């Protein structure tokens, strides 16, 4: 599925200094081998690159393989049988590779590695000088070259920044992100990273709560690098891929190792963009409802959709939830430290992701309904097409030669008895013709329904149906013309053998009845319930009840024929003379009758088998209903518990958090029941069971409810954690927090987690505020800076804290300036401009006196005197 969305790109060849070559799809201006400086060739041959690449590539592979519960220890050994190599490609691409060979022989290993290399080639990468034999033999250079090819294709090639891509795009991204930081000048992927400041700057730019960049020292590269490695591994889930000693002690660190590690930061911090890109890729696929002409093709689409549900979507749901939690936590920590809120760029906000996700789920729901509808339609079309084929073939076989007989002028030269025989034979044919009228109408009705259902071969059906109808009209015209001719000669007819005519009149309808009975006994059917198969069985039993009467009619017809032969013999007519009025013989009637009797028990068996299948399906429905009728109320009960916990304003927040964690564990432990229900639901779908009268719940209800409960408890825990952080940072007592919650809950009339403008105004009035329009507008800019006309609980707490708390003291202001000055007794103007908003910075610079202490530097300012004067404690 995803492979169909990959854009076509140009091919290029790249040869690396370690002796391997690849060809990869990249624009011609992106050459990964271009070096920024000329280095001594002895350094390029130094085994230091092998050590760095071995560690980095091993850690990179394990960062993906751990998602499947496995990993590698020795990169040249663990990929030799090809199994973990194929697994790695499946994890990073999200696609299935061919089934691997499980043998342990060398040719099995080579076959598996070749499957992996063929998959890499299918993604637009041309491998040169890298063969399966080298990988199986543990050639370290070829193995590292292959892994670097995979990293280039799946981790670096798709990076795009301001019309640059791959290496240049990644480098430009690093330059843009680290531009504001002192002592950082990223120009390449080797020496620019040796002091560790560039890595720390990348982390601080996106997560300023993790590193205090102002305290870093350019002269401590070991400390900087280890700090970046530890923070990335602990908080960003980026494993340690490099050693600080190797980077520092190598004149030029390995470029590919650095690029691999830095690309992990790009993907970690570009999570929202990747999620949006995935949603934008999936939505058109789910909206594409191009019909197929075969059931196999539609079932293939259904299987792709199930893979999307089981394999591709769940990690994205977790990723979306984690993004929301990380964003809220970051905003809270920034707000507590009185720092500006982090505002993503337009199109990458949490609301954009939520909106795109909503569109994805709407498309997903419509796509599943369309798939099931199309499968039913194609099943119906197959059934109708086969039925049309059977009836059309039967009619065409019956009509063969009829026009020739009807056009014959044999009556012109026959004797009177022969003419009378011809007339009677024609009457028998008319009876037969009338009996076939219903079959022709059935053929036309089936063809019409196939057209209405847009059968892919409707033109062929229409052509054949038209031919049958045209022939039928011709037969009617010829039949009427022959009757007219025979009746004109009816004056010549004197006698006729009435018994032959009687036999013909009775045998033709009976024979046609037997043909219809055989058609009904062979008729295919599609049922979806016990009631439908019971209806067919009932109809079949009614048919069997008519068999004794039909047998009596058969015996009467045979008796009549026998009597005809006797009388004919008495008139000197040969006993074996053909019946002049009908081609039907007693032997044919007997043969047809035996076929009917043989088909009856066969039909009984088929119907009973279908009854057994439908009873089994009914049992599956009941089992599914029994499970889902328990799980759905359980989910609703847990949602109510979460709601009650979040609405509880009587207990400490820590107790609420503890209860939520316990509830979260209960929910996590319940996941196995959801998985079992998914398995049961998959079994039901494989059995093509489309409805269930025993429950009002569907698997979609459970999926939506389960996703909602996971999201709700995560969001509620995050909100409680935010309240705890706010309470502790602002010095709010538990009683005050409870009072804030009680007031907020009371005026949140719609109970949507936020007071509307009128509700907030009423809340302020109830607390004694004398509000004019301008004053209220000023307060709204504080609590609702985005103009959403909704006041959240956090904004309400911040406002109440400012309103009820004491103003900052001179000691607090002094302590704040001391932090900005990195504990120096003075502060520089550029430090104020870097850390404060422009107006505040210029105000402080204009009001602060010069620092006169012995340890001062030119231009330093005395923030202690300024803080004392600000609160009237000096004459400044």
Buried (B, 14 or more C-beta within 10 A) or exposed (E): BBEEEEEEEEEBEBEBBBEBBBBBBBEEEBBBEEEEEEEEEEEBEBEBBBBBBBBBBBBBBBBBBEEEEBBBEEBBEBBBBBBBBBBBBBBBBBBEBEEBBEEEEEEBBBBBBBBBBEBBEEBBBBBEEBBBEBBBBBBBBBBBBBBBBBBBBBBBBBBBBEEBBBBBBBBBBBBEBBEEBEEBEBEBBBBBBBBBBBBBBBBBBBBBBBBEBBEBEEEBBEBBBBBBBEBBBEBBEBBBBBBBEBBBEBEBBBBBBBBBBBBBBBBBBBBBBBBBEBBEBBBEBBBEEEEBEEBEEBBEBBEBBBBBBEEBBEEBBEBBBEBBBBBBBBBBBBBBEEEEEBEBEEEBBBEBBEEBBEBBBEBBEEBBEBBBEBBBBBBBBBBBBEBBEBBBEBBBEBBEEBBEBBEEEEBEEBEEBEBBBBBBBBBBBBBBBEBBEEBBEBBBEBBEBBBEEEBBEBEEBBEBBEEBBEBBEBBBEBBEEBBEBBEEBEEEBEEBBEBBBBBBBBBBBBBBBBBBBBBBBEBEEEBBBBEBBBEBBEEBEEBEEEBEEBEEBBEBBBEBBEEBBEBBEEEEBEEEEEBBBBBBBBEEBEEBBEBBEEBBEEBBEBBEEBBEBBEEBBEBBBBBBEBBBEBBEBBEEBBEBBEEBBEBBEEEBEBBBEBBEEBBEEBEEBEEBBEEBBEBBBEBBEEBBEEBEBBEBBBEBBBBBBBEBBBBBBBBBBBBBBBBBBBEBBEBEEEBBBBBBEBBBEBBEEEEEBBBBEBBBBBBEEEEEEEEEEEBEEBBEEBBEEEEEBBBBBBBBBBBBEEEEEEBEBEEBBEBBBEBBEEBBBBBBEBBBEBBEEEEBBEBBEEBEEBEEEEBEEEBBBBBBBBBBBBEEEEB
